[in-house]
């Protein structure tokens, strides 16, 4: 009898342990895949038939895509730094610009995205581009390769800009002092740069393309996660497709120049480039010659598409490896980017503008409760990814998190978006509000106001601000922008510009 009782107790204890194990496994795994400088039009499944992205297409088909996803801006030319600080803190643009000082002092690290996940019992993993003020080893359990803002020697451009200023007024051609990879191609005979040549370093530094290293790190993380009973949170941050846009030759060969079309909004030169801070002294804009040529623009687009297709291949391998674990029925995947990129639109190359090509990025989520092959048009922010994963993990969103979960929008429980308007600010040179199908842009230094009807002019080519029929719209949106600024603790006062235009 004693033996039977003992065996029964052992069986009950074992059963309880198994139940606890099963309970622990109910928290879903989350994989966050982050690209750098990837605009919303750079995916085949979303309408760009010139680019090849079979694995991102697959991810879109397997889940829900938010077609209007925006970044909130930046306090310097490195828009990615602000974007990443927001996504890892949950705070809005100007709030996190102040809050990040705590990270430098190792304060409030428990309020970061990864630490909130860890507190819920998640194993956390990070590899790739970081560009945030606290080192990832202080907030992630497992960290592999930590990359900076960009591959290559960005400091060379700073030296070049200084020299460029010294040469002003002389007869010396500034192009002669540009680092390799900038101000090119000058013509069809310009062979100074080859994106597939490893001698140029950049993404090839160390001998293996950085996107492939991220894939290898992800494999290692997955192997480690398979041996743990804890759910996992993986933060896989690719530097691609940031410049220098390098890829193996086989990917470049996929994009012959005669198959690449110029953007509808292509211009040789944007008329307000200097006043909005996007002239030759901005590193991103110095990549191509001024004025832009059709040939140079197509070369940059070719290299952009090639590195994205190479990135897509690595993402496909990560998806295959995750599926091989048998855990995909309890795993959610979010793919997005820190912001967009111009690559020739409006005569711009970089991401420091208020046009959709620069502030808008892809956003896809897939998982067991997410509808397949669904598109949601409601406006969201890129940084909503953090709040979304908190909800998936059963973590109550802290009060300091500005951004919102998109789960109810994805599943259809909610039809109206979480934001009445989308805001963006860049240093003290640009402000923007996007609301009710219109966009208002302000360039404060020259008191220039632009208005676009996004439904009828999605490429933002026809400014309506001087049209008498739209004066009331300009006035109303400007007022809404000023209110948004206050809500965002924006330090820039643009009300004097509003007071001038409303009396005209």
The 8 nearest C-alpha neighbors of each residue, nearest first, counted from 0:
[[1, 3, 2, 4, 5, 6, 7, 8],
 [2, 0, 4, 3, 5, 6, 7, 8],
 [1, 3, 5, 0, 4, 6, 7, 8],
 [2, 4, 0, 6, 1, 5, 7, 8],
 [5, 3, 7, 1, 6, 2, 8, 0],
 [6, 4, 2, 8, 7, 3, 1, 9],
 [5, 7, 9, 3, 8, 4, 2, 10],
 [6, 8, 4, 10, 5, 9, 3, 11],
 [9, 7, 11, 5, 10, 6, 12, 4],
 [8, 10, 6, 12, 11, 7, 13, 5],
 [9, 11, 7, 13, 8, 12, 14, 6],
 [10, 12, 14, 8, 13, 9, 15, 7],
 [13, 11, 15, 9, 14, 10, 8, 16],
 [14, 12, 10, 16, 11, 15, 9, 17],
 [13, 15, 11, 17, 12, 16, 10, 18],
 [16, 14, 18, 12, 17, 13, 19, 11],
 [15, 17, 19, 13, 18, 14, 20, 12],
 [16, 18, 20, 14, 15, 19, 21, 13],
 [17, 19, 15, 21, 20, 16, 22, 14],
 [20, 18, 22, 16, 21, 17, 15, 23],
 [21, 19, 17, 23, 18, 22, 16, 24],
 [20, 22, 18, 24, 19, 23, 17, 25],
 [23, 21, 19, 25, 20, 24, 18, 26],
 [24, 22, 20, 21, 25, 19, 26, 229],
 [23, 25, 21, 26, 22, 20, 230, 229],
 [26, 24, 22, 23, 27, 21, 329, 230],
 [27, 25, 24, 392, 230, 23, 28, 393],
 [28, 26, 329, 330, 25, 230, 29, 392],
 [27, 29, 330, 231, 230, 232, 331, 329],
 [28, 30, 232, 331, 330, 332, 231, 233],
 [31, 29, 233, 332, 232, 331, 333, 32],
 [30, 32, 333, 234, 233, 332, 235, 334],
 [33, 31, 334, 235, 236, 333, 234, 30],
 [34, 32, 236, 336, 335, 237, 334, 235],
 [33, 35, 336, 237, 239, 236, 335, 37],
 [34, 36, 238, 336, 239, 241, 37, 337],
 [37, 35, 339, 241, 340, 338, 240, 38],
 [38, 36, 339, 35, 336, 340, 360, 34],
 [339, 37, 39, 360, 340, 40, 41, 356],
 [38, 40, 360, 361, 41, 359, 339, 37],
 [41, 39, 38, 42, 47, 45, 46, 361],
 [40, 42, 39, 38, 47, 43, 37, 50],
 [43, 41, 45, 44, 40, 52, 47, 50],
 [42, 44, 47, 48, 45, 46, 50, 52],
 [45, 43, 56, 46, 42, 47, 59, 52],
 [46, 44, 43, 42, 47, 40, 41, 56],
 [45, 47, 43, 44, 48, 42, 40, 41],
 [48, 46, 43, 49, 42, 50, 40, 45],
 [47, 49, 43, 50, 46, 51, 44, 42],
 [50, 48, 47, 51, 259, 43, 258, 254],
 [51, 49, 43, 48, 47, 304, 52, 42],
 [50, 52, 308, 43, 53, 49, 42, 48],
 [53, 51, 55, 54, 308, 311, 43, 42],
 [54, 52, 56, 55, 57, 51, 311, 43],
 [55, 53, 57, 315, 56, 52, 311, 58],
 [54, 56, 58, 57, 52, 53, 59, 311],
 [57, 55, 53, 44, 59, 54, 58, 52],
 [56, 58, 54, 60, 55, 59, 61, 53],
 [59, 57, 55, 61, 56, 60, 54, 62],
 [60, 58, 56, 62, 57, 61, 64, 55],
 [59, 61, 372, 57, 58, 62, 371, 56],
 [62, 60, 371, 58, 59, 372, 365, 57],
 [63, 61, 365, 371, 59, 372, 364, 60],
 [62, 64, 373, 364, 363, 374, 372, 371],
 [65, 63, 363, 374, 362, 66, 59, 375],
 [66, 64, 375, 362, 67, 374, 376, 363],
 [65, 67, 376, 64, 375, 68, 374, 361],
 [68, 66, 378, 65, 376, 377, 379, 69],
 [67, 69, 379, 380, 359, 360, 381, 378],
 [70, 68, 359, 380, 358, 381, 360, 379],
 [69, 71, 358, 381, 338, 380, 72, 359],
 [72, 70, 423, 422, 92, 69, 424, 73],
 [73, 71, 424, 423, 425, 70, 78, 92],
 [72, 74, 78, 425, 81, 75, 426, 424],
 [73, 75, 426, 425, 81, 76, 72, 78],
 [76, 74, 77, 73, 426, 78, 425, 81],
 [75, 77, 78, 351, 73, 74, 281, 282],
 [78, 76, 79, 75, 80, 73, 81, 148],
 [77, 79, 73, 80, 81, 76, 82, 72],
 [78, 80, 82, 77, 81, 337, 83, 338],
 [81, 79, 83, 78, 82, 130, 77, 84],
 [80, 82, 84, 73, 83, 79, 78, 85],
 [83, 81, 79, 85, 80, 84, 337, 86],
 [84, 82, 86, 80, 85, 81, 79, 87],
 [83, 85, 81, 87, 82, 86, 131, 88],
 [86, 84, 88, 82, 90, 83, 89, 87],
 [85, 87, 382, 83, 89, 84, 88, 385],
 [86, 88, 112, 84, 85, 111, 89, 83],
 [89, 87, 111, 85, 90, 86, 84, 112],
 [90, 88, 400, 85, 86, 401, 87, 402],
 [89, 91, 85, 401, 88, 95, 400, 94],
 [90, 92, 94, 95, 401, 85, 93, 89],
 [93, 91, 95, 94, 71, 96, 85, 90],
 [92, 94, 96, 95, 91, 489, 488, 487],
 [95, 93, 96, 97, 91, 92, 90, 98],
 [94, 96, 98, 97, 90, 93, 92, 99],
 [95, 97, 93, 94, 98, 99, 92, 81],
 [96, 98, 95, 94, 99, 100, 93, 101],
 [99, 97, 95, 100, 96, 101, 94, 102],
 [98, 100, 101, 102, 97, 95, 96, 132],
 [99, 101, 103, 98, 102, 97, 104, 96],
 [102, 100, 106, 104, 99, 103, 98, 105],
 [103, 101, 105, 104, 99, 133, 106, 100],
 [102, 104, 100, 101, 105, 132, 133, 99],
 [103, 105, 101, 102, 106, 100, 133, 107],
 [106, 104, 102, 103, 101, 108, 107, 133],
 [105, 107, 101, 102, 104, 108, 103, 109],
 [108, 106, 109, 110, 101, 105, 102, 111],
 [107, 109, 110, 106, 111, 105, 102, 138],
 [110, 108, 114, 107, 111, 115, 138, 106],
 [111, 109, 108, 107, 115, 114, 112, 88],
 [110, 112, 88, 114, 109, 108, 87, 113],
 [113, 111, 87, 115, 114, 88, 116, 385],
 [112, 114, 116, 115, 111, 117, 139, 138],
 [115, 113, 117, 109, 116, 111, 112, 138],
 [116, 114, 118, 112, 113, 117, 111, 110],
 [117, 115, 113, 119, 114, 118, 121, 112],
 [116, 118, 121, 114, 120, 119, 115, 113],
 [119, 117, 115, 120, 116, 114, 121, 109],
 [120, 118, 116, 117, 121, 115, 394, 392],
 [121, 119, 117, 118, 229, 122, 116, 230],
 [122, 120, 117, 230, 231, 116, 229, 119],
 [121, 123, 231, 232, 117, 229, 230, 140],
 [124, 122, 232, 140, 139, 231, 233, 121],
 [123, 125, 141, 233, 142, 139, 234, 140],
 [126, 124, 234, 142, 235, 233, 141, 143],
 [125, 127, 143, 144, 235, 142, 145, 236],
 [128, 126, 236, 145, 146, 237, 144, 235],
 [127, 129, 146, 236, 238, 147, 237, 145],
 [128, 130, 131, 146, 147, 127, 145, 236],
 [131, 129, 148, 80, 147, 128, 132, 83],
 [132, 130, 129, 133, 84, 80, 83, 134],
 [131, 133, 103, 102, 99, 134, 130, 100],
 [134, 132, 102, 131, 103, 135, 137, 105],
 [133, 135, 136, 137, 132, 131, 138, 129],
 [136, 134, 137, 138, 139, 133, 142, 125],
 [137, 135, 139, 134, 138, 142, 140, 141],
 [138, 136, 135, 134, 139, 133, 108, 140],
 [137, 139, 135, 136, 114, 113, 108, 140],
 [140, 138, 123, 136, 141, 135, 124, 113],
 [141, 139, 123, 124, 122, 142, 138, 136],
 [140, 142, 124, 139, 123, 125, 143, 136],
 [141, 143, 125, 126, 124, 136, 139, 140],
 [142, 144, 126, 145, 125, 216, 141, 127],
 [143, 145, 126, 127, 146, 142, 213, 216],
 [146, 144, 127, 126, 128, 143, 129, 147],
 [147, 145, 128, 127, 129, 144, 148, 149],
 [148, 146, 149, 130, 128, 129, 145, 150],
 [147, 149, 130, 128, 146, 150, 129, 80],
 [150, 148, 147, 151, 238, 241, 242, 153],
 [149, 151, 201, 202, 243, 152, 148, 147],
 [152, 150, 201, 153, 149, 200, 243, 202],
 [151, 153, 154, 155, 150, 201, 156, 149],
 [152, 154, 155, 156, 151, 157, 149, 150],
 [153, 155, 157, 152, 156, 158, 159, 151],
 [156, 154, 158, 153, 157, 152, 159, 178],
 [155, 157, 159, 158, 154, 153, 160, 282],
 [158, 156, 160, 154, 159, 155, 161, 153],
 [159, 157, 155, 161, 156, 160, 162, 154],
 [158, 160, 156, 162, 157, 161, 163, 155],
 [161, 159, 163, 157, 162, 158, 280, 156],
 [162, 160, 158, 164, 163, 159, 157, 165],
 [161, 163, 165, 159, 164, 160, 166, 158],
 [162, 164, 160, 166, 161, 165, 159, 173],
 [165, 163, 167, 161, 166, 162, 160, 159],
 [164, 166, 162, 163, 167, 161, 168, 169],
 [167, 165, 163, 164, 169, 168, 162, 171],
 [166, 168, 164, 165, 169, 163, 170, 171],
 [167, 169, 166, 170, 165, 171, 164, 163],
 [170, 168, 166, 171, 167, 172, 165, 173],
 [169, 171, 172, 168, 166, 167, 173, 165],
 [172, 170, 169, 173, 166, 175, 167, 168],
 [171, 173, 174, 175, 170, 176, 169, 166],
 [174, 172, 175, 176, 163, 171, 177, 166],
 [175, 173, 177, 176, 172, 182, 288, 181],
 [174, 176, 173, 177, 172, 171, 178, 182],
 [177, 175, 174, 173, 178, 159, 162, 163],
 [176, 178, 174, 175, 181, 159, 179, 182],
 [179, 177, 181, 180, 176, 155, 156, 159],
 [180, 178, 181, 177, 192, 191, 182, 199],
 [179, 181, 192, 178, 183, 286, 182, 243],
 [180, 182, 286, 183, 179, 178, 177, 285],
 [183, 181, 287, 288, 286, 285, 184, 174],
 [184, 182, 185, 287, 181, 288, 286, 180],
 [183, 185, 186, 295, 189, 182, 287, 187],
 [184, 186, 183, 189, 288, 182, 295, 187],
 [185, 187, 188, 189, 184, 295, 294, 183],
 [186, 188, 189, 184, 185, 294, 190, 295],
 [187, 189, 186, 190, 185, 184, 191, 183],
 [188, 190, 186, 184, 187, 191, 185, 183],
 [191, 189, 192, 188, 193, 184, 187, 186],
 [190, 192, 189, 179, 193, 180, 184, 183],
 [193, 191, 190, 180, 194, 179, 189, 199],
 [192, 194, 196, 195, 191, 190, 199, 245],
 [195, 193, 245, 196, 246, 192, 244, 302],
 [194, 196, 247, 248, 246, 193, 245, 197],
 [197, 195, 193, 198, 194, 199, 192, 247],
 [196, 198, 199, 203, 200, 195, 206, 204],
 [197, 199, 196, 200, 203, 204, 195, 201],
 [198, 200, 197, 196, 201, 203, 194, 193],
 [201, 199, 204, 203, 198, 197, 202, 151],
 [200, 202, 151, 150, 203, 204, 199, 243],
 [201, 203, 208, 209, 204, 150, 200, 245],
 [204, 202, 200, 208, 201, 197, 206, 207],
 [203, 205, 200, 201, 206, 202, 207, 208],
 [204, 206, 207, 203, 200, 208, 202, 209],
 [207, 205, 203, 204, 208, 197, 200, 202],
 [208, 206, 203, 205, 209, 204, 211, 212],
 [209, 207, 203, 202, 211, 210, 212, 206],
 [208, 210, 212, 202, 211, 207, 213, 203],
 [211, 209, 213, 212, 208, 237, 310, 214],
 [212, 210, 214, 209, 213, 208, 215, 313],
 [211, 213, 215, 209, 214, 210, 216, 208],
 [214, 212, 216, 210, 211, 215, 217, 127],
 [213, 215, 211, 217, 212, 216, 313, 317],
 [216, 214, 212, 218, 217, 213, 211, 219],
 [217, 215, 213, 219, 218, 214, 212, 220],
 [216, 218, 220, 214, 215, 219, 221, 213],
 [217, 219, 215, 221, 216, 220, 222, 214],
 [220, 218, 216, 222, 217, 221, 223, 215],
 [219, 221, 217, 223, 222, 218, 224, 216],
 [220, 222, 224, 218, 223, 219, 225, 217],
 [223, 221, 219, 225, 220, 224, 218, 226],
 [222, 224, 220, 221, 225, 226, 219, 227],
 [225, 223, 221, 227, 226, 222, 220, 231],
 [226, 224, 222, 223, 227, 221, 324, 228],
 [225, 227, 224, 223, 228, 222, 221, 229],
 [228, 226, 224, 229, 225, 223, 230, 122],
 [227, 229, 230, 24, 226, 20, 23, 225],
 [230, 228, 227, 121, 122, 231, 120, 24],
 [229, 231, 121, 28, 26, 27, 122, 24],
 [232, 230, 122, 28, 121, 123, 29, 229],
 [231, 233, 29, 123, 30, 28, 122, 124],
 [232, 234, 124, 30, 31, 123, 125, 235],
 [233, 235, 125, 31, 124, 236, 32, 30],
 [236, 234, 32, 126, 125, 31, 33, 233],
 [237, 235, 33, 127, 128, 32, 34, 126],
 [236, 238, 34, 239, 127, 33, 128, 210],
 [239, 237, 35, 128, 241, 240, 34, 236],
 [240, 238, 241, 237, 35, 34, 306, 310],
 [239, 241, 306, 35, 307, 36, 244, 238],
 [242, 240, 239, 36, 35, 238, 244, 243],
 [243, 241, 244, 240, 149, 245, 150, 239],
 [242, 244, 245, 241, 201, 150, 180, 151],
 [245, 243, 242, 302, 303, 306, 241, 240],
 [246, 244, 194, 243, 195, 306, 202, 302],
 [245, 247, 306, 195, 194, 305, 248, 250],
 [248, 246, 195, 249, 250, 251, 245, 194],
 [249, 247, 251, 250, 195, 252, 246, 194],
 [248, 250, 252, 247, 251, 253, 246, 305],
 [251, 249, 305, 252, 253, 248, 247, 246],
 [250, 252, 248, 305, 253, 249, 254, 302],
 [251, 253, 249, 250, 254, 248, 255, 305],
 [254, 252, 250, 251, 255, 249, 305, 51],
 [253, 255, 252, 251, 301, 256, 258, 305],
 [256, 254, 257, 258, 252, 253, 259, 301],
 [257, 255, 259, 258, 254, 297, 301, 298],
 [256, 258, 255, 259, 260, 254, 297, 294],
 [257, 259, 256, 255, 260, 254, 49, 301],
 [260, 258, 256, 257, 297, 261, 49, 255],
 [261, 259, 262, 258, 297, 257, 256, 49],
 [260, 262, 263, 265, 297, 259, 293, 296],
 [263, 261, 265, 264, 344, 260, 343, 345],
 [264, 262, 265, 261, 458, 344, 460, 345],
 [263, 265, 344, 345, 262, 460, 458, 266],
 [266, 264, 344, 345, 262, 263, 346, 343],
 [265, 267, 346, 345, 268, 264, 269, 344],
 [266, 268, 291, 290, 346, 292, 265, 269],
 [267, 269, 346, 266, 290, 270, 291, 289],
 [268, 270, 346, 272, 271, 345, 266, 347],
 [269, 271, 272, 268, 273, 274, 346, 345],
 [272, 270, 274, 269, 273, 275, 277, 442],
 [271, 273, 277, 278, 269, 275, 274, 270],
 [274, 272, 278, 276, 277, 275, 271, 270],
 [273, 275, 271, 276, 272, 444, 445, 442],
 [274, 276, 428, 272, 273, 277, 442, 271],
 [277, 275, 273, 274, 278, 272, 428, 281],
 [278, 276, 272, 273, 281, 275, 284, 279],
 [277, 279, 273, 272, 280, 281, 276, 284],
 [280, 278, 285, 281, 284, 277, 282, 289],
 [279, 281, 278, 160, 282, 285, 277, 284],
 [282, 280, 279, 284, 283, 277, 278, 285],
 [281, 283, 285, 284, 280, 156, 286, 279],
 [284, 282, 349, 285, 281, 286, 348, 350],
 [283, 285, 348, 286, 282, 281, 349, 279],
 [286, 284, 279, 282, 287, 283, 182, 181],
 [285, 287, 181, 182, 284, 283, 183, 180],
 [286, 288, 182, 183, 285, 181, 284, 289],
 [289, 287, 182, 291, 183, 290, 185, 285],
 [290, 288, 291, 287, 268, 267, 279, 182],
 [289, 291, 267, 268, 288, 292, 346, 287],
 [292, 290, 267, 289, 288, 268, 346, 293],
 [293, 291, 295, 294, 296, 267, 290, 288],
 [292, 294, 296, 295, 297, 291, 261, 267],
 [293, 295, 297, 292, 296, 298, 186, 187],
 [296, 294, 298, 292, 184, 297, 293, 299],
 [295, 297, 299, 293, 298, 294, 343, 292],
 [296, 298, 300, 294, 299, 295, 301, 293],
 [297, 299, 301, 295, 296, 300, 302, 294],
 [300, 298, 296, 302, 297, 301, 303, 295],
 [299, 301, 303, 297, 298, 302, 304, 296],
 [302, 300, 298, 304, 299, 303, 254, 297],
 [303, 301, 305, 299, 300, 304, 244, 306],
 [304, 302, 300, 301, 305, 306, 244, 299],
 [303, 305, 307, 301, 302, 306, 300, 50],
 [306, 304, 302, 250, 251, 308, 307, 303],
 [305, 307, 309, 246, 308, 303, 304, 240],
 [308, 306, 310, 304, 309, 305, 240, 311],
 [309, 307, 311, 305, 310, 306, 52, 51],
 [308, 310, 306, 312, 307, 311, 305, 250],
 [311, 309, 307, 313, 308, 312, 306, 210],
 [310, 312, 308, 314, 309, 313, 52, 54],
 [313, 311, 315, 309, 310, 314, 308, 316],
 [314, 312, 316, 310, 315, 311, 214, 211],
 [315, 313, 317, 311, 316, 312, 318, 310],
 [316, 314, 54, 312, 318, 313, 317, 319],
 [315, 317, 319, 313, 318, 314, 320, 312],
 [316, 318, 314, 320, 315, 319, 321, 214],
 [317, 319, 315, 321, 316, 320, 322, 314],
 [320, 318, 316, 322, 317, 321, 315, 323],
 [321, 319, 323, 317, 322, 318, 316, 324],
 [322, 320, 318, 323, 324, 319, 317, 327],
 [321, 323, 319, 324, 320, 327, 325, 318],
 [322, 324, 320, 321, 325, 319, 326, 327],
 [325, 323, 326, 321, 322, 320, 225, 327],
 [324, 326, 323, 322, 327, 328, 321, 329],
 [327, 325, 324, 328, 329, 330, 322, 321],
 [326, 328, 330, 329, 322, 325, 321, 324],
 [327, 329, 326, 367, 330, 366, 325, 331],
 [330, 328, 27, 327, 326, 28, 367, 331],
 [331, 329, 28, 327, 27, 29, 366, 328],
 [332, 330, 366, 29, 365, 28, 30, 333],
 [333, 331, 30, 365, 364, 29, 31, 366],
 [332, 334, 364, 31, 363, 32, 30, 365],
 [335, 333, 32, 363, 362, 33, 31, 364],
 [334, 336, 362, 361, 33, 34, 363, 32],
 [337, 335, 34, 33, 35, 338, 37, 360],
 [336, 338, 82, 35, 79, 36, 34, 83],
 [339, 337, 358, 360, 336, 36, 70, 359],
 [38, 338, 340, 357, 37, 36, 360, 359],
 [339, 341, 357, 350, 38, 349, 36, 356],
 [342, 340, 348, 344, 349, 356, 343, 357],
 [343, 341, 348, 344, 340, 300, 347, 349],
 [344, 342, 347, 346, 348, 341, 296, 265],
 [343, 345, 265, 341, 264, 346, 347, 262],
 [346, 344, 265, 266, 264, 347, 269, 343],
 [345, 347, 266, 268, 269, 343, 344, 267],
 [348, 346, 343, 345, 341, 344, 349, 342],
 [347, 349, 342, 341, 343, 284, 283, 346],
 [350, 348, 283, 341, 340, 284, 351, 347],
 [349, 351, 357, 340, 352, 341, 339, 348],
 [352, 350, 349, 76, 357, 277, 353, 78],
 [353, 351, 354, 350, 357, 358, 429, 275],
 [354, 352, 358, 431, 355, 357, 440, 351],
 [355, 353, 356, 357, 352, 358, 459, 359],
 [354, 356, 359, 358, 357, 353, 339, 458],
 [355, 357, 341, 354, 339, 340, 38, 359],
 [358, 356, 339, 340, 350, 355, 341, 354],
 [357, 359, 355, 339, 338, 70, 69, 356],
 [360, 358, 69, 355, 339, 68, 39, 357],
 [359, 361, 39, 38, 339, 338, 68, 336],
 [362, 360, 39, 335, 68, 336, 363, 66],
 [363, 361, 335, 65, 334, 64, 68, 360],
 [364, 362, 64, 334, 333, 63, 59, 65],
 [363, 365, 333, 63, 62, 332, 334, 64],
 [366, 364, 62, 332, 331, 369, 61, 63],
 [365, 367, 331, 369, 368, 330, 332, 62],
 [366, 368, 369, 328, 329, 330, 331, 365],
 [369, 367, 366, 370, 410, 365, 331, 406],
 [368, 370, 366, 365, 367, 62, 410, 371],
 [371, 369, 62, 63, 373, 410, 368, 372],
 [370, 372, 62, 61, 373, 63, 60, 369],
 [371, 373, 60, 62, 61, 63, 59, 370],
 [372, 374, 63, 371, 370, 64, 62, 375],
 [375, 373, 64, 63, 65, 376, 66, 372],
 [374, 376, 65, 377, 66, 64, 373, 409],
 [377, 375, 66, 67, 65, 378, 374, 64],
 [376, 378, 416, 375, 67, 379, 415, 65],
 [379, 377, 67, 68, 416, 376, 418, 380],
 [378, 380, 68, 69, 67, 377, 381, 383],
 [379, 381, 69, 68, 382, 383, 70, 378],
 [382, 380, 383, 69, 70, 68, 384, 379],
 [381, 383, 86, 384, 380, 385, 402, 85],
 [384, 382, 403, 402, 385, 386, 381, 380],
 [383, 385, 387, 382, 386, 381, 388, 404],
 [384, 386, 387, 388, 383, 382, 86, 389],
 [387, 385, 404, 389, 403, 383, 388, 384],
 [388, 386, 404, 384, 390, 385, 389, 405],
 [387, 389, 391, 390, 385, 386, 392, 384],
 [390, 388, 394, 386, 392, 391, 387, 393],
 [389, 391, 393, 387, 388, 392, 394, 386],
 [390, 392, 388, 389, 393, 387, 27, 394],
 [393, 391, 389, 390, 394, 26, 388, 27],
 [392, 394, 390, 391, 389, 395, 26, 119],
 [395, 393, 389, 392, 390, 396, 119, 391],
 [394, 396, 397, 393, 390, 389, 392, 386],
 [395, 397, 394, 398, 389, 386, 400, 390],
 [398, 396, 399, 400, 395, 394, 110, 89],
 [399, 397, 400, 396, 401, 395, 89, 90],
 [398, 400, 397, 401, 90, 89, 396, 88],
 [401, 399, 89, 90, 398, 397, 402, 396],
 [402, 400, 90, 89, 91, 399, 403, 398],
 [401, 403, 383, 400, 89, 386, 382, 404],
 [404, 402, 383, 386, 405, 387, 401, 417],
 [403, 405, 387, 386, 406, 383, 390, 384],
 [404, 406, 408, 407, 387, 409, 403, 383],
 [407, 405, 409, 408, 404, 410, 387, 369],
 [408, 406, 412, 413, 410, 409, 405, 411],
 [409, 407, 413, 411, 405, 406, 410, 414],
 [408, 410, 406, 407, 411, 405, 63, 369],
 [409, 411, 407, 408, 412, 406, 369, 370],
 [412, 410, 413, 408, 409, 407, 414, 406],
 [413, 411, 407, 410, 408, 414, 409, 406],
 [414, 412, 408, 407, 411, 415, 410, 416],
 [413, 415, 408, 411, 416, 412, 377, 407],
 [416, 414, 413, 417, 377, 408, 418, 378],
 [417, 415, 377, 418, 378, 414, 379, 408],
 [416, 418, 415, 419, 403, 379, 378, 377],
 [419, 417, 420, 416, 421, 378, 379, 415],
 [420, 418, 417, 434, 421, 416, 435, 378],
 [419, 421, 434, 418, 433, 422, 432, 435],
 [422, 420, 433, 432, 434, 418, 423, 419],
 [423, 421, 432, 431, 71, 420, 433, 424],
 [424, 422, 71, 72, 431, 430, 432, 425],
 [423, 425, 430, 72, 429, 431, 73, 426],
 [424, 426, 73, 429, 72, 74, 428, 427],
 [425, 427, 74, 428, 75, 73, 424, 429],
 [428, 426, 429, 425, 491, 443, 424, 430],
 [427, 429, 275, 426, 442, 443, 425, 444],
 [428, 430, 442, 425, 441, 424, 427, 275],
 [431, 429, 424, 441, 440, 423, 425, 442],
 [432, 430, 440, 423, 439, 422, 441, 424],
 [431, 433, 422, 439, 421, 480, 438, 434],
 [434, 432, 438, 421, 420, 437, 439, 422],
 [433, 435, 420, 437, 436, 438, 432, 421],
 [436, 434, 437, 433, 420, 419, 438, 453],
 [435, 437, 453, 434, 454, 452, 438, 433],
 [438, 436, 452, 453, 434, 451, 435, 433],
 [437, 439, 433, 451, 450, 432, 434, 440],
 [438, 440, 450, 432, 431, 449, 433, 476],
 [441, 439, 431, 449, 448, 430, 450, 438],
 [440, 442, 448, 430, 429, 447, 443, 431],
 [441, 443, 429, 447, 446, 428, 444, 445],
 [444, 442, 446, 445, 441, 428, 429, 447],
 [445, 443, 446, 442, 428, 274, 275, 447],
 [444, 446, 447, 443, 442, 274, 275, 441],
 [447, 445, 443, 444, 442, 496, 448, 441],
 [446, 448, 442, 445, 441, 443, 449, 444],
 [447, 449, 441, 440, 442, 446, 464, 450],
 [450, 448, 440, 464, 439, 462, 441, 447],
 [449, 451, 439, 464, 463, 462, 438, 440],
 [452, 450, 438, 462, 437, 453, 459, 463],
 [451, 453, 437, 456, 454, 455, 436, 438],
 [454, 452, 457, 456, 436, 437, 455, 451],
 [453, 455, 452, 456, 436, 457, 437, 451],
 [456, 454, 453, 452, 457, 451, 458, 436],
 [455, 457, 453, 459, 458, 452, 454, 460],
 [458, 456, 453, 459, 454, 455, 452, 460],
 [457, 459, 456, 460, 264, 263, 453, 355],
 [460, 458, 457, 456, 451, 461, 453, 354],
 [459, 461, 458, 264, 462, 456, 451, 457],
 [462, 460, 459, 463, 451, 456, 452, 450],
 [461, 463, 450, 451, 449, 464, 460, 459],
 [464, 462, 450, 466, 465, 451, 461, 469],
 [463, 465, 450, 449, 466, 462, 473, 469],
 [466, 464, 463, 467, 470, 462, 469, 449],
 [465, 467, 463, 468, 469, 464, 470, 462],
 [468, 466, 470, 469, 465, 464, 471, 463],
 [467, 469, 466, 470, 471, 472, 463, 465],
 [468, 470, 472, 467, 471, 466, 473, 464],
 [471, 469, 473, 467, 472, 468, 474, 466],
 [470, 472, 474, 473, 469, 475, 468, 467],
 [471, 473, 469, 475, 474, 470, 476, 477],
 [474, 472, 470, 476, 471, 475, 477, 469],
 [473, 475, 471, 477, 472, 476, 470, 478],
 [476, 474, 472, 478, 477, 473, 471, 479],
 [477, 475, 479, 473, 478, 474, 472, 480],
 [476, 478, 480, 474, 479, 475, 473, 481],
 [479, 477, 481, 475, 476, 480, 474, 482],
 [480, 478, 476, 482, 477, 481, 483, 475],
 [479, 481, 483, 477, 482, 478, 432, 476],
 [482, 480, 484, 478, 483, 479, 477, 485],
 [481, 483, 479, 485, 484, 480, 478, 486],
 [484, 482, 486, 480, 485, 481, 487, 479],
 [483, 485, 489, 481, 487, 482, 486, 488],
 [484, 486, 488, 482, 487, 483, 489, 481],
 [485, 487, 483, 484, 488, 482, 489, 481],
 [486, 488, 484, 489, 485, 483, 93, 91],
 [489, 487, 485, 486, 484, 490, 93, 94],
 [488, 490, 484, 487, 491, 93, 485, 486],
 [491, 489, 488, 492, 93, 484, 485, 427],
 [492, 490, 489, 493, 427, 484, 426, 488],
 [491, 493, 494, 490, 495, 489, 481, 484],
 [494, 492, 495, 496, 491, 497, 443, 481],
 [493, 495, 497, 496, 492, 498, 481, 478],
 [496, 494, 498, 497, 493, 499, 492, 500],
 [497, 495, 499, 494, 498, 493, 446, 500],
 [496, 498, 494, 500, 499, 495, 501, 477],
 [497, 499, 495, 496, 501, 500, 494, 502],
 [500, 498, 496, 497, 501, 502, 495, 503],
 [499, 501, 503, 497, 502, 498, 496, 474],
 [502, 500, 498, 503, 499, 497, 474, 470],
 [501, 503, 500, 499, 498, 497, 474, 496],
 [502, 500, 501, 499, 498, 470, 497, 465]]
